[in-house]
Amino acid sequence: MKAHKYWSAGALITMLGTLYTGHKASKSSHKYFALGSLFCMMMAIYTGHKMISGNKKVKVNKEKAVKTEE
């Protein structure tokens, strides 16, 4: 969860940098901020998915344990 928070914050900061450099019309900086923002967003999505999905082996074992108890 901590990694997701930091990747999301990084994505927000780089998006703001992209907006600023786009408004300022500095194409070189704008390109690098946009690529950084894209990378941070991909990592935020990956860590968020990893956080939500969890470990499938643990889930399967819990489901089997619940079925045997019934």
Predicted model as a PDB file, atoms N, CA, C, CB and O in Angstrom, pLDDT in the B-factor column:
MODEL        1                                                                  
ATOM      1  N   MET A   1       0.822  -1.187   0.000  1.00 75.00           N  
ATOM      2  CA  MET A   1       0.000   0.000   0.000  1.00 75.00           C  
ATOM      3  C   MET A   1       0.872   1.260   0.000  1.00 75.00           C  
ATOM      4  CB  MET A   1      -0.938  -0.007   1.207  1.00 75.00           C  
ATOM      5  O   MET A   1       0.520   2.276  -0.599  1.00 75.00           O  
ATOM      6  N   LYS A   2       2.007   1.170   0.680  1.00 85.00           N  
ATOM      7  CA  LYS A   2       2.890   2.325   0.740  1.00 85.00           C  
ATOM      8  C   LYS A   2       3.445   2.655  -0.644  1.00 85.00           C  
ATOM      9  CB  LYS A   2       4.034   2.072   1.728  1.00 85.00           C  
ATOM     10  O   LYS A   2       3.536   3.824  -1.020  1.00 85.00           O  
ATOM     11  N   ALA A   3       3.818   1.616  -1.404  1.00 85.00           N  
ATOM     12  CA  ALA A   3       4.368   1.837  -2.742  1.00 85.00           C  
ATOM     13  C   ALA A   3       3.325   2.480  -3.650  1.00 85.00           C  
ATOM     14  CB  ALA A   3       4.858   0.510  -3.351  1.00 85.00           C  
ATOM     15  O   ALA A   3       3.651   3.371  -4.435  1.00 85.00           O  
ATOM     16  N   HIS A   4       2.084   2.038  -3.548  1.00 86.00           N  
ATOM     17  CA  HIS A   4       1.013   2.593  -4.376  1.00 86.00           C  
ATOM     18  C   HIS A   4       0.828   4.091  -4.092  1.00 86.00           C  
ATOM     19  CB  HIS A   4      -0.310   1.832  -4.125  1.00 86.00           C  
ATOM     20  O   HIS A   4       0.641   4.897  -5.004  1.00 86.00           O  
ATOM     21  N   LYS A   5       0.886   4.429  -2.821  1.00 89.00           N  
ATOM     22  CA  LYS A   5       0.720   5.838  -2.433  1.00 89.00           C  
ATOM     23  C   LYS A   5       1.840   6.697  -3.031  1.00 89.00           C  
ATOM     24  CB  LYS A   5       0.705   5.978  -0.887  1.00 89.00           C  
ATOM     25  O   LYS A   5       1.585   7.789  -3.538  1.00 89.00           O  
ATOM     26  N   TYR A   6       3.070   6.202  -2.969  1.00 89.00           N  
ATOM     27  CA  TYR A   6       4.193   6.977  -3.486  1.00 89.00           C  
ATOM     28  C   TYR A   6       4.187   7.069  -5.004  1.00 89.00           C  
ATOM     29  CB  TYR A   6       5.491   6.373  -3.022  1.00 89.00           C  
ATOM     30  O   TYR A   6       4.512   8.120  -5.555  1.00 89.00           O  
ATOM     31  N   TRP A   7       3.824   5.985  -5.692  1.00 89.00           N  
ATOM     32  CA  TRP A   7       3.740   6.044  -7.157  1.00 89.00           C  
ATOM     33  C   TRP A   7       2.635   6.996  -7.580  1.00 89.00           C  
ATOM     34  CB  TRP A   7       3.492   4.640  -7.752  1.00 89.00           C  
ATOM     35  O   TRP A   7       2.789   7.725  -8.560  1.00 89.00           O  
ATOM     36  N   SER A   8       1.528   7.000  -6.861  1.00 92.00           N  
ATOM     37  CA  SER A   8       0.424   7.911  -7.183  1.00 92.00           C  
ATOM     38  C   SER A   8       0.824   9.364  -6.958  1.00 92.00           C  
ATOM     39  CB  SER A   8      -0.812   7.573  -6.341  1.00 92.00           C  
ATOM     40  O   SER A   8       0.491  10.234  -7.763  1.00 92.00           O  
ATOM     41  N   ALA A   9       1.534   9.627  -5.870  1.00 93.00           N  
ATOM     42  CA  ALA A   9       2.002  10.985  -5.609  1.00 93.00           C  
ATOM     43  C   ALA A   9       3.003  11.423  -6.688  1.00 93.00           C  
ATOM     44  CB  ALA A   9       2.647  11.072  -4.205  1.00 93.00           C  
ATOM     45  O   ALA A   9       2.978  12.569  -7.136  1.00 93.00           O  
ATOM     46  N   GLY A  10       3.867  10.515  -7.092  1.00 91.00           N  
ATOM     47  CA  GLY A  10       4.818  10.817  -8.162  1.00 91.00           C  
ATOM     48  C   GLY A  10       4.116  11.116  -9.469  1.00 91.00           C  
ATOM     49  O   GLY A  10       4.516  12.018 -10.205  1.00 91.00           O  
ATOM     50  N   ALA A  11       3.066  10.357  -9.758  1.00 92.00           N  
ATOM     51  CA  ALA A  11       2.302  10.600 -10.981  1.00 92.00           C  
ATOM     52  C   ALA A  11       1.631  11.970 -10.942  1.00 92.00           C  
ATOM     53  CB  ALA A  11       1.249   9.502 -11.182  1.00 92.00           C  
ATOM     54  O   ALA A  11       1.604  12.681 -11.947  1.00 92.00           O  
ATOM     55  N   LEU A  12       1.096  12.335  -9.796  1.00 92.00           N  
ATOM     56  CA  LEU A  12       0.458  13.645  -9.665  1.00 92.00           C  
ATOM     57  C   LEU A  12       1.471  14.776  -9.871  1.00 92.00           C  
ATOM     58  CB  LEU A  12      -0.208  13.777  -8.286  1.00 92.00           C  
ATOM     59  O   LEU A  12       1.190  15.746 -10.575  1.00 92.00           O  
ATOM     60  N   ILE A  13       2.631  14.647  -9.261  1.00 93.00           N  
ATOM     61  CA  ILE A  13       3.658  15.681  -9.386  1.00 93.00           C  
ATOM     62  C   ILE A  13       4.130  15.811 -10.826  1.00 93.00           C  
ATOM     63  CB  ILE A  13       4.843  15.371  -8.471  1.00 93.00           C  
ATOM     64  O   ILE A  13       4.286  16.922 -11.331  1.00 93.00           O  
ATOM     65  N   THR A  14       4.361  14.677 -11.492  1.00 92.00           N  
ATOM     66  CA  THR A  14       4.826  14.748 -12.879  1.00 92.00           C  
ATOM     67  C   THR A  14       3.726  15.254 -13.807  1.00 92.00           C  
ATOM     68  CB  THR A  14       5.314  13.374 -13.348  1.00 92.00           C  
ATOM     69  O   THR A  14       4.025  15.899 -14.811  1.00 92.00           O  
ATOM     70  N   MET A  15       2.451  14.973 -13.492  1.00 93.00           N  
ATOM     71  CA  MET A  15       1.364  15.536 -14.301  1.00 93.00           C  
ATOM     72  C   MET A  15       1.316  17.048 -14.175  1.00 93.00           C  
ATOM     73  CB  MET A  15       0.019  14.935 -13.887  1.00 93.00           C  
ATOM     74  O   MET A  15       1.095  17.755 -15.158  1.00 93.00           O  
ATOM     75  N   LEU A  16       1.524  17.543 -12.959  1.00 94.00           N  
ATOM     76  CA  LEU A  16       1.558  18.991 -12.772  1.00 94.00           C  
ATOM     77  C   LEU A  16       2.744  19.599 -13.527  1.00 94.00           C  
ATOM     78  CB  LEU A  16       1.638  19.341 -11.270  1.00 94.00           C  
ATOM     79  O   LEU A  16       2.627  20.674 -14.115  1.00 94.00           O  
ATOM     80  N   GLY A  17       3.880  18.908 -13.505  1.00 92.00           N  
ATOM     81  CA  GLY A  17       5.030  19.369 -14.273  1.00 92.00           C  
ATOM     82  C   GLY A  17       4.753  19.359 -15.759  1.00 92.00           C  
ATOM     83  O   GLY A  17       5.194  20.253 -16.482  1.00 92.00           O  
ATOM     84  N   THR A  18       4.024  18.353 -16.225  1.00 92.00           N  
ATOM     85  CA  THR A  18       3.653  18.279 -17.638  1.00 92.00           C  
ATOM     86  C   THR A  18       2.751  19.444 -18.024  1.00 92.00           C  
ATOM     87  CB  THR A  18       2.955  16.948 -17.941  1.00 92.00           C  
ATOM     88  O   THR A  18       2.935  20.057 -19.076  1.00 92.00           O  
ATOM     89  N   LEU A  19       1.782  19.747 -17.176  1.00 93.00           N  
ATOM     90  CA  LEU A  19       0.892  20.875 -17.449  1.00 93.00           C  
ATOM     91  C   LEU A  19       1.668  22.192 -17.488  1.00 93.00           C  
ATOM     92  CB  LEU A  19      -0.217  20.948 -16.390  1.00 93.00           C  
ATOM     93  O   LEU A  19       1.453  23.030 -18.364  1.00 93.00           O  
ATOM     94  N   TYR A  20       2.569  22.358 -16.527  1.00 93.00           N  
ATOM     95  CA  TYR A  20       3.334  23.607 -16.460  1.00 93.00           C  
ATOM     96  C   TYR A  20       4.239  23.767 -17.681  1.00 93.00           C  
ATOM     97  CB  TYR A  20       4.174  23.651 -15.173  1.00 93.00           C  
ATOM     98  O   TYR A  20       4.280  24.839 -18.286  1.00 93.00           O  
ATOM     99  N   THR A  21       4.963  22.707 -18.045  1.00 92.00           N  
ATOM    100  CA  THR A  21       5.872  22.813 -19.187  1.00 92.00           C  
ATOM    101  C   THR A  21       5.105  22.904 -20.500  1.00 92.00           C  
ATOM    102  CB  THR A  21       6.825  21.619 -19.221  1.00 92.00           C  
ATOM    103  O   THR A  21       5.610  23.487 -21.460  1.00 92.00           O  
ATOM    104  N   GLY A  22       3.915  22.351 -20.568  1.00 93.00           N  
ATOM    105  CA  GLY A  22       3.084  22.499 -21.753  1.00 93.00           C  
ATOM    106  C   GLY A  22       2.593  23.923 -21.911  1.00 93.00           C  
ATOM    107  O   GLY A  22       2.553  24.465 -23.015  1.00 93.00           O  
ATOM    108  N   HIS A  23       2.222  24.521 -20.790  1.00 91.00           N  
ATOM    109  CA  HIS A  23       1.772  25.919 -20.806  1.00 91.00           C  
ATOM    110  C   HIS A  23       2.936  26.853 -21.148  1.00 91.00           C  
ATOM    111  CB  HIS A  23       1.159  26.309 -19.436  1.00 91.00           C  
ATOM    112  O   HIS A  23       2.761  27.852 -21.845  1.00 91.00           O  
ATOM    113  N   LYS A  24       4.116  26.512 -20.650  1.00 88.00           N  
ATOM    114  CA  LYS A  24       5.308  27.333 -20.875  1.00 88.00           C  
ATOM    115  C   LYS A  24       5.887  27.113 -22.278  1.00 88.00           C  
ATOM    116  CB  LYS A  24       6.372  27.021 -19.814  1.00 88.00           C  
ATOM    117  O   LYS A  24       6.724  27.894 -22.731  1.00 88.00           O  
ATOM    118  N   ALA A  25       5.448  26.064 -22.957  1.00 89.00           N  
ATOM    119  CA  ALA A  25       5.853  25.712 -24.320  1.00 89.00           C  
ATOM    120  C   ALA A  25       7.325  25.322 -24.420  1.00 89.00           C  
ATOM    121  CB  ALA A  25       5.576  26.868 -25.249  1.00 89.00           C  
ATOM    122  O   ALA A  25       8.006  25.689 -25.378  1.00 89.00           O  
ATOM    123  N   SER A  26       7.814  24.575 -23.427  1.00 87.00           N  
ATOM    124  CA  SER A  26       9.167  24.022 -23.527  1.00 87.00           C  
ATOM    125  C   SER A  26       9.023  22.538 -23.880  1.00 87.00           C  
ATOM    126  CB  SER A  26       9.987  24.223 -22.176  1.00 87.00           C  
ATOM    127  O   SER A  26       8.771  21.699 -23.015  1.00 87.00           O  
ATOM    128  N   LYS A  27       9.188  22.243 -25.149  1.00 89.00           N  
ATOM    129  CA  LYS A  27       8.870  20.917 -25.681  1.00 89.00           C  
ATOM    130  C   LYS A  27       9.738  19.810 -25.104  1.00 89.00           C  
ATOM    131  CB  LYS A  27       9.009  20.925 -27.170  1.00 89.00           C  
ATOM    132  O   LYS A  27       9.239  18.717 -24.836  1.00 89.00           O  
ATOM    133  N   SER A  28      11.010  20.065 -24.911  1.00 90.00           N  
ATOM    134  CA  SER A  28      11.915  19.032 -24.419  1.00 90.00           C  
ATOM    135  C   SER A  28      11.533  18.601 -22.998  1.00 90.00           C  
ATOM    136  CB  SER A  28      13.369  19.538 -24.450  1.00 90.00           C  
ATOM    137  O   SER A  28      11.410  17.407 -22.724  1.00 90.00           O  
ATOM    138  N   SER A  29      11.347  19.555 -22.110  1.00 90.00           N  
ATOM    139  CA  SER A  29      10.962  19.242 -20.734  1.00 90.00           C  
ATOM    140  C   SER A  29       9.584  18.607 -20.682  1.00 90.00           C  
ATOM    141  CB  SER A  29      10.988  20.501 -19.871  1.00 90.00           C  
ATOM    142  O   SER A  29       9.344  17.694 -19.893  1.00 90.00           O  
ATOM    143  N   HIS A  30       8.681  19.088 -21.520  1.00 92.00           N  
ATOM    144  CA  HIS A  30       7.324  18.558 -21.559  1.00 92.00           C  
ATOM    145  C   HIS A  30       7.331  17.072 -21.914  1.00 92.00           C  
ATOM    146  CB  HIS A  30       6.473  19.341 -22.566  1.00 92.00           C  
ATOM    147  O   HIS A  30       6.578  16.287 -21.337  1.00 92.00           O  
ATOM    148  N   LYS A  31       8.171  16.694 -22.853  1.00 92.00           N  
ATOM    149  CA  LYS A  31       8.269  15.302 -23.276  1.00 92.00           C  
ATOM    150  C   LYS A  31       8.732  14.415 -22.118  1.00 92.00           C  
ATOM    151  CB  LYS A  31       9.232  15.171 -24.468  1.00 92.00           C  
ATOM    152  O   LYS A  31       8.168  13.344 -21.897  1.00 92.00           O  
ATOM    153  N   TYR A  32       9.746  14.850 -21.385  1.00 92.00           N  
ATOM    154  CA  TYR A  32      10.272  14.040 -20.285  1.00 92.00           C  
ATOM    155  C   TYR A  32       9.302  13.966 -19.115  1.00 92.00           C  
ATOM    156  CB  TYR A  32      11.600  14.599 -19.812  1.00 92.00           C  
ATOM    157  O   TYR A  32       9.177  12.917 -18.483  1.00 92.00           O  
ATOM    158  N   PHE A  33       8.618  15.056 -18.822  1.00 90.00           N  
ATOM    159  CA  PHE A  33       7.606  15.005 -17.766  1.00 90.00           C  
ATOM    160  C   PHE A  33       6.457  14.076 -18.160  1.00 90.00           C  
ATOM    161  CB  PHE A  33       7.070  16.419 -17.467  1.00 90.00           C  
ATOM    162  O   PHE A  33       5.932  13.348 -17.317  1.00 90.00           O  
ATOM    163  N   ALA A  34       6.069  14.096 -19.420  1.00 92.00           N  
ATOM    164  CA  ALA A  34       4.980  13.236 -19.877  1.00 92.00           C  
ATOM    165  C   ALA A  34       5.380  11.760 -19.795  1.00 92.00           C  
ATOM    166  CB  ALA A  34       4.579  13.598 -21.319  1.00 92.00           C  
ATOM    167  O   ALA A  34       4.581  10.922 -19.377  1.00 92.00           O  
ATOM    168  N   LEU A  35       6.599  11.448 -20.187  1.00 93.00           N  
ATOM    169  CA  LEU A  35       7.057  10.059 -20.082  1.00 93.00           C  
ATOM    170  C   LEU A  35       7.171   9.620 -18.624  1.00 93.00           C  
ATOM    171  CB  LEU A  35       8.410   9.889 -20.785  1.00 93.00           C  
ATOM    172  O   LEU A  35       6.838   8.484 -18.288  1.00 93.00           O  
ATOM    173  N   GLY A  36       7.636  10.514 -17.767  1.00 92.00           N  
ATOM    174  CA  GLY A  36       7.702  10.208 -16.337  1.00 92.00           C  
ATOM    175  C   GLY A  36       6.324   9.992 -15.746  1.00 92.00           C  
ATOM    176  O   GLY A  36       6.124   9.107 -14.914  1.00 92.00           O  
ATOM    177  N   SER A  37       5.386  10.799 -16.177  1.00 93.00           N  
ATOM    178  CA  SER A  37       4.015  10.658 -15.704  1.00 93.00           C  
ATOM    179  C   SER A  37       3.406   9.334 -16.159  1.00 93.00           C  
ATOM    180  CB  SER A  37       3.162  11.825 -16.198  1.00 93.00           C  
ATOM    181  O   SER A  37       2.713   8.664 -15.393  1.00 93.00           O  
ATOM    182  N   LEU A  38       3.666   8.969 -17.391  1.00 93.00           N  
ATOM    183  CA  LEU A  38       3.169   7.701 -17.914  1.00 93.00           C  
ATOM    184  C   LEU A  38       3.744   6.529 -17.130  1.00 93.00           C  
ATOM    185  CB  LEU A  38       3.513   7.563 -19.399  1.00 93.00           C  
ATOM    186  O   LEU A  38       3.020   5.596 -16.783  1.00 93.00           O  
ATOM    187  N   PHE A  39       5.038   6.575 -16.852  1.00 93.00           N  
ATOM    188  CA  PHE A  39       5.677   5.498 -16.086  1.00 93.00           C  
ATOM    189  C   PHE A  39       5.106   5.413 -14.672  1.00 93.00           C  
ATOM    190  CB  PHE A  39       7.198   5.714 -16.025  1.00 93.00           C  
ATOM    191  O   PHE A  39       4.796   4.324 -14.188  1.00 93.00           O  
ATOM    192  N   CYS A  40       4.967   6.562 -14.012  1.00 93.00           N  
ATOM    193  CA  CYS A  40       4.417   6.563 -12.654  1.00 93.00           C  
ATOM    194  C   CYS A  40       2.984   6.048 -12.628  1.00 93.00           C  
ATOM    195  CB  CYS A  40       4.473   7.968 -12.063  1.00 93.00           C  
ATOM    196  O   CYS A  40       2.604   5.331 -11.702  1.00 93.00           O  
ATOM    197  N   MET A  41       2.186   6.402 -13.626  1.00 94.00           N  
ATOM    198  CA  MET A  41       0.810   5.908 -13.682  1.00 94.00           C  
ATOM    199  C   MET A  41       0.763   4.401 -13.882  1.00 94.00           C  
ATOM    200  CB  MET A  41       0.046   6.601 -14.800  1.00 94.00           C  
ATOM    201  O   MET A  41      -0.048   3.715 -13.260  1.00 94.00           O  
ATOM    202  N   MET A  42       1.629   3.883 -14.750  1.00 93.00           N  
ATOM    203  CA  MET A  42       1.664   2.427 -14.954  1.00 93.00           C  
ATOM    204  C   MET A  42       2.057   1.704 -13.665  1.00 93.00           C  
ATOM    205  CB  MET A  42       2.652   2.064 -16.085  1.00 93.00           C  
ATOM    206  O   MET A  42       1.474   0.674 -13.327  1.00 93.00           O  
ATOM    207  N   MET A  43       3.038   2.239 -12.950  1.00 91.00           N  
ATOM    208  CA  MET A  43       3.454   1.613 -11.695  1.00 91.00           C  
ATOM    209  C   MET A  43       2.374   1.738 -10.619  1.00 91.00           C  
ATOM    210  CB  MET A  43       4.758   2.242 -11.199  1.00 91.00           C  
ATOM    211  O   MET A  43       2.193   0.822  -9.817  1.00 91.00           O  
ATOM    212  N   ALA A  44       1.662   2.852 -10.596  1.00 92.00           N  
ATOM    213  CA  ALA A  44       0.571   3.020  -9.628  1.00 92.00           C  
ATOM    214  C   ALA A  44      -0.547   2.027  -9.909  1.00 92.00           C  
ATOM    215  CB  ALA A  44       0.023   4.462  -9.666  1.00 92.00           C  
ATOM    216  O   ALA A  44      -1.121   1.457  -8.981  1.00 92.00           O  
ATOM    217  N   ILE A  45      -0.857   1.818 -11.180  1.00 91.00           N  
ATOM    218  CA  ILE A  45      -1.892   0.838 -11.535  1.00 91.00           C  
ATOM    219  C   ILE A  45      -1.446  -0.562 -11.159  1.00 91.00           C  
ATOM    220  CB  ILE A  45      -2.218   0.904 -13.039  1.00 91.00           C  
ATOM    221  O   ILE A  45      -2.233  -1.345 -10.628  1.00 91.00           O  
ATOM    222  N   TYR A  46      -0.173  -0.889 -11.434  1.00 90.00           N  
ATOM    223  CA  TYR A  46       0.352  -2.217 -11.114  1.00 90.00           C  
ATOM    224  C   TYR A  46       0.331  -2.474  -9.607  1.00 90.00           C  
ATOM    225  CB  TYR A  46       1.781  -2.367 -11.651  1.00 90.00           C  
ATOM    226  O   TYR A  46      -0.120  -3.532  -9.168  1.00 90.00           O  
ATOM    227  N   THR A  47       0.816  -1.515  -8.810  1.00 89.00           N  
ATOM    228  CA  THR A  47       0.847  -1.725  -7.363  1.00 89.00           C  
ATOM    229  C   THR A  47      -0.559  -1.730  -6.774  1.00 89.00           C  
ATOM    230  CB  THR A  47       1.693  -0.644  -6.687  1.00 89.00           C  
ATOM    231  O   THR A  47      -0.814  -2.435  -5.798  1.00 89.00           O  
ATOM    232  N   GLY A  48      -1.471  -0.956  -7.352  1.00 88.00           N  
ATOM    233  CA  GLY A  48      -2.863  -0.981  -6.884  1.00 88.00           C  
ATOM    234  C   GLY A  48      -3.524  -2.310  -7.180  1.00 88.00           C  
ATOM    235  O   GLY A  48      -4.259  -2.840  -6.347  1.00 88.00           O  
ATOM    236  N   HIS A  49      -3.271  -2.852  -8.357  1.00 86.00           N  
ATOM    237  CA  HIS A  49      -3.826  -4.160  -8.716  1.00 86.00           C  
ATOM    238  C   HIS A  49      -3.248  -5.246  -7.818  1.00 86.00           C  
ATOM    239  CB  HIS A  49      -3.542  -4.486 -10.196  1.00 86.00           C  
ATOM    240  O   HIS A  49      -3.965  -6.140  -7.369  1.00 86.00           O  
ATOM    241  N   LYS A  50      -1.951  -5.161  -7.559  1.00 82.00           N  
ATOM    242  CA  LYS A  50      -1.292  -6.129  -6.693  1.00 82.00           C  
ATOM    243  C   LYS A  50      -1.849  -6.046  -5.275  1.00 82.00           C  
ATOM    244  CB  LYS A  50       0.225  -5.898  -6.685  1.00 82.00           C  
ATOM    245  O   LYS A  50      -1.994  -7.065  -4.599  1.00 82.00           O  
ATOM    246  N   MET A  51      -2.158  -4.840  -4.831  1.00 81.00           N  
ATOM    247  CA  MET A  51      -2.692  -4.630  -3.489  1.00 81.00           C  
ATOM    248  C   MET A  51      -4.110  -5.202  -3.385  1.00 81.00           C  
ATOM    249  CB  MET A  51      -2.687  -3.125  -3.134  1.00 81.00           C  
ATOM    250  O   MET A  51      -4.459  -5.806  -2.371  1.00 81.00           O  
ATOM    251  N   ILE A  52      -4.920  -5.018  -4.415  1.00 81.00           N  
ATOM    252  CA  ILE A  52      -6.306  -5.470  -4.378  1.00 81.00           C  
ATOM    253  C   ILE A  52      -6.417  -6.978  -4.570  1.00 81.00           C  
ATOM    254  CB  ILE A  52      -7.117  -4.755  -5.442  1.00 81.00           C  
ATOM    255  O   ILE A  52      -7.163  -7.643  -3.852  1.00 81.00           O  
ATOM    256  N   SER A  53      -5.676  -7.518  -5.536  1.00 80.00           N  
ATOM    257  CA  SER A  53      -5.825  -8.930  -5.869  1.00 80.00           C  
ATOM    258  C   SER A  53      -5.265  -9.839  -4.793  1.00 80.00           C  
ATOM    259  CB  SER A  53      -5.152  -9.226  -7.179  1.00 80.00           C  
ATOM    260  O   SER A  53      -5.841 -10.895  -4.532  1.00 80.00           O  
ATOM    261  N   GLY A  54      -4.170  -9.469  -4.163  1.00 71.00           N  
ATOM    262  CA  GLY A  54      -3.584 -10.277  -3.100  1.00 71.00           C  
ATOM    263  C   GLY A  54      -2.959 -11.548  -3.626  1.00 71.00           C  
ATOM    264  O   GLY A  54      -2.730 -11.693  -4.826  1.00 71.00           O  
ATOM    265  N   ASN A  55      -2.683 -12.476  -2.711  1.00 68.00           N  
ATOM    266  CA  ASN A  55      -2.058 -13.738  -3.066  1.00 68.00           C  
ATOM    267  C   ASN A  55      -3.139 -14.777  -3.315  1.00 68.00           C  
ATOM    268  CB  ASN A  55      -1.087 -14.208  -1.958  1.00 68.00           C  
ATOM    269  O   ASN A  55      -3.931 -15.071  -2.420  1.00 68.00           O  
ATOM    270  N   LYS A  56      -3.182 -15.333  -4.512  1.00 70.00           N  
ATOM    271  CA  LYS A  56      -4.255 -16.260  -4.878  1.00 70.00           C  
ATOM    272  C   LYS A  56      -4.138 -17.587  -4.145  1.00 70.00           C  
ATOM    273  CB  LYS A  56      -4.249 -16.502  -6.374  1.00 70.00           C  
ATOM    274  O   LYS A  56      -5.154 -18.219  -3.858  1.00 70.00           O  
ATOM    275  N   LYS A  57      -2.917 -18.025  -3.836  1.00 71.00           N  
ATOM    276  CA  LYS A  57      -2.741 -19.292  -3.120  1.00 71.00           C  
ATOM    277  C   LYS A  57      -3.354 -19.227  -1.727  1.00 71.00           C  
ATOM    278  CB  LYS A  57      -1.253 -19.649  -3.021  1.00 71.00           C  
ATOM    279  O   LYS A  57      -3.958 -20.193  -1.261  1.00 71.00           O  
ATOM    280  N   VAL A  58      -3.199 -18.100  -1.072  1.00 68.00           N  
ATOM    281  CA  VAL A  58      -3.767 -17.928   0.269  1.00 68.00           C  
ATOM    282  C   VAL A  58      -5.285 -17.939   0.187  1.00 68.00           C  
ATOM    283  CB  VAL A  58      -3.268 -16.612   0.921  1.00 68.00           C  
ATOM    284  O   VAL A  58      -5.942 -18.542   1.035  1.00 68.00           O  
ATOM    285  N   LYS A  59      -5.860 -17.276  -0.828  1.00 67.00           N  
ATOM    286  CA  LYS A  59      -7.311 -17.252  -0.985  1.00 67.00           C  
ATOM    287  C   LYS A  59      -7.872 -18.641  -1.221  1.00 67.00           C  
ATOM    288  CB  LYS A  59      -7.701 -16.338  -2.130  1.00 67.00           C  
ATOM    289  O   LYS A  59      -8.904 -18.997  -0.652  1.00 67.00           O  
ATOM    290  N   VAL A  60      -7.203 -19.435  -2.058  1.00 68.00           N  
ATOM    291  CA  VAL A  60      -7.672 -20.782  -2.359  1.00 68.00           C  
ATOM    292  C   VAL A  60      -7.626 -21.637  -1.100  1.00 68.00           C  
ATOM    293  CB  VAL A  60      -6.824 -21.421  -3.481  1.00 68.00           C  
ATOM    294  O   VAL A  60      -8.561 -22.392  -0.835  1.00 68.00           O  
ATOM    295  N   ASN A  61      -6.556 -21.530  -0.323  1.00 68.00           N  
ATOM    296  CA  ASN A  61      -6.445 -22.305   0.914  1.00 68.00           C  
ATOM    297  C   ASN A  61      -7.513 -21.898   1.920  1.00 68.00           C  
ATOM    298  CB  ASN A  61      -5.059 -22.130   1.528  1.00 68.00           C  
ATOM    299  O   ASN A  61      -8.046 -22.753   2.628  1.00 68.00           O  
ATOM    300  N   LYS A  62      -7.838 -20.606   1.997  1.00 68.00           N  
ATOM    301  CA  LYS A  62      -8.893 -20.161   2.908  1.00 68.00           C  
ATOM    302  C   LYS A  62     -10.249 -20.702   2.475  1.00 68.00           C  
ATOM    303  CB  LYS A  62      -8.934 -18.629   2.976  1.00 68.00           C  
ATOM    304  O   LYS A  62     -11.046 -21.121   3.313  1.00 68.00           O  
ATOM    305  N   GLU A  63     -10.515 -20.697   1.173  1.00 69.00           N  
ATOM    306  CA  GLU A  63     -11.786 -21.221   0.678  1.00 69.00           C  
ATOM    307  C   GLU A  63     -11.919 -22.714   0.953  1.00 69.00           C  
ATOM    308  CB  GLU A  63     -11.920 -20.955  -0.818  1.00 69.00           C  
ATOM    309  O   GLU A  63     -12.998 -23.183   1.317  1.00 69.00           O  
ATOM    310  N   LYS A  64     -10.833 -23.462   0.783  1.00 70.00           N  
ATOM    311  CA  LYS A  64     -10.864 -24.895   1.084  1.00 70.00           C  
ATOM    312  C   LYS A  64     -11.093 -25.143   2.560  1.00 70.00           C  
ATOM    313  CB  LYS A  64      -9.569 -25.561   0.644  1.00 70.00           C  
ATOM    314  O   LYS A  64     -11.815 -26.072   2.922  1.00 70.00           O  
ATOM    315  N   ALA A  65     -10.492 -24.329   3.425  1.00 70.00           N  
ATOM    316  CA  ALA A  65     -10.663 -24.476   4.859  1.00 70.00           C  
ATOM    317  C   ALA A  65     -12.092 -24.179   5.263  1.00 70.00           C  
ATOM    318  CB  ALA A  65      -9.704 -23.568   5.607  1.00 70.00           C  
ATOM    319  O   ALA A  65     -12.635 -24.853   6.139  1.00 70.00           O  
ATOM    320  N   VAL A  66     -12.706 -23.198   4.656  1.00 69.00           N  
ATOM    321  CA  VAL A  66     -14.091 -22.847   4.980  1.00 69.00           C  
ATOM    322  C   VAL A  66     -15.031 -23.967   4.532  1.00 69.00           C  
ATOM    323  CB  VAL A  66     -14.489 -21.502   4.310  1.00 69.00           C  
ATOM    324  O   VAL A  66     -15.980 -24.287   5.248  1.00 69.00           O  
ATOM    325  N   LYS A  67     -14.792 -24.565   3.375  1.00 69.00           N  
ATOM    326  CA  LYS A  67     -15.636 -25.642   2.869  1.00 69.00           C  
ATOM    327  C   LYS A  67     -15.535 -26.882   3.735  1.00 69.00           C  
ATOM    328  CB  LYS A  67     -15.260 -25.980   1.440  1.00 69.00           C  
ATOM    329  O   LYS A  67     -16.534 -27.569   3.945  1.00 69.00           O  
ATOM    330  N   THR A  68     -14.337 -27.185   4.247  1.00 71.00           N  
ATOM    331  CA  THR A  68     -14.178 -28.381   5.082  1.00 71.00           C  
ATOM    332  C   THR A  68     -14.811 -28.195   6.453  1.00 71.00           C  
ATOM    333  CB  THR A  68     -12.699 -28.726   5.239  1.00 71.00           C  
ATOM    334  O   THR A  68     -15.223 -29.176   7.073  1.00 71.00           O  
ATOM    335  N   GLU A  69     -14.899 -26.973   6.937  1.00 65.00           N  
ATOM    336  CA  GLU A  69     -15.527 -26.716   8.230  1.00 65.00           C  
ATOM    337  C   GLU A  69     -17.032 -26.872   8.186  1.00 65.00           C  
ATOM    338  CB  GLU A  69     -15.181 -25.335   8.707  1.00 65.00           C  
ATOM    339  O   GLU A  69     -17.658 -27.196   9.195  1.00 65.00           O  
ATOM    340  N   GLU A  70     -17.616 -26.643   7.022  1.00 61.00           N  
ATOM    341  CA  GLU A  70     -19.082 -26.717   6.915  1.00 61.00           C  
ATOM    342  C   GLU A  70     -19.517 -28.111   6.908  1.00 61.00           C  
ATOM    343  CB  GLU A  70     -19.592 -26.025   5.685  1.00 61.00           C  
ATOM    344  O   GLU A  70     -20.714 -28.384   6.823  1.00 61.00           O  
TER     345      GLU A  70                                                      
ENDMDL                                                                          
END                                                                             
